[in-house]
Amino acid sequence: MSWLLALPWIAAFVVIVYRYATRRPNLRDYEPLKTGPLVSIIIPARNEARNIERCVKAVLSTAYAPIEVIVVDDRSTDGTADIVEPAAGGRLRLVRGTELPPGWFGKQWAMVQGYRVAKGELLLFTDADTKHEPELLPRSVRALQAERVDLFSVVPRQEMRTFWEKLIQPHVFLALQARVGDLRRMNRTRVAWNALANGQFILTPRVAYDAIGTHEAVKDTVADDVMLAQAYVRAGKDIFLAHAPDFMTTRMYGSLREIIEGWSKNLALGAPLMAPPIHWVRALLPYLMWVPALFWLAPPVGWPVAHWDFAAIATIASLATWIAIYVGERGPIAYALLYPLGAIMVAYIMMRSAWRGGRKVEWRGRVYRGSGSHQMEE
């Protein structure tokens, strides 16, 4: 009976190990294309002094040519533009962003400003907190052409340096992976709500980007990458995602405060967009996102009250699962021992996101109020 009761936790271990072992497609499967159409690499940057130099140097080190790199400084207050400006010239251009118009989120406005001065046949939108290996772009252009798709995106490896990053981020990534599943089921989808892209890396032909209305079509949503991918699908265009842990890394948040604010911003507003377009489902989902955390908390919490054998088996299976997750994410395995604390923290962030979602979004010194961005404070 104890083994039967613990079966869900044993099954979770098997499923997660299988998924990590069979992650496809992988960017490594595409031979690098060293030359081709001009690629305009557009990097929106607001208060990215911590990241921008590393990102720009990595992008410029690409093994692909020709490229132009356009950094759009979105009215930063931390000296981001001062870091980029001395290196501007040649393949690197600095665009000083103009005032944010009503109804726009800052990131989308920055990307559109970069697009307007870009000359490339291909456009790459990437974030300042990313690090590109030299073969990332050559392989991505090859994949875009080989698969004959209109939007190509990758899933990178996440950097985790601080205690809180190592504790919390794997739990969030697992929740996202549970929704995404096998990328092969999503690629070339014709179901709009099943489409998504990773906004940290979106490669697209200019003609396709023009056809769907550019980022102006998703100007008033925090989940711009998801909505952009869905706009492509609604327009009858093909999207394609690949795993790229060997070619791209990103460090999304550097402190507990950033983790809480960042995921509070994204989860409650983004998750409903990836659910079936049924009103009550989308309305209820943000308030249920934290419930899966109980799955991980039940075995260790249940030791005093549950059958000992069941609690022991389920806890051991859970620990084995989290060891597999940390190995798969290339994180420190010792943190698997703290998985109950990580589950508690993620549950809190998800509840906070649901409570604040749609009413107030804070990011990079801006506060967006209301359901979109029609009211904004700096």
Secondary structure, DSSP 8 states (H G I E B T S, - for coil): -HHHHTHHHHHHHHHHHHHHHT--SBGGGS----EEEEEEEEEEESS-TTTHHHHHHHHHT-S-EEEEEEEEE-S-SSSHHHHHGGG-BTTEEEEE-----TT--HHHHHHHHHHHH---SEEEEE-TTEEE-TTHHHHHHHHHHHHT-SEEEEE-EE---SHHHHHHHHHHHHHHHHHH--HHHHTT---GGG----TTEEEEEHHHHHHTTGGGGGTT-S-HHHHHHHHHHHTT--EEEEE-TTTEEE---SSHHHHHHHHHHHHHHHGGGGS-S-HHHHHHGGGTTTTTHHHHHHHHHTTTTS-HHHHHHHHHHHHHHHHHHHHHTT--GGGGGGHHHHHHHHHHHHHHHHHHTTTEEEETTEEEESSSSSEEE-
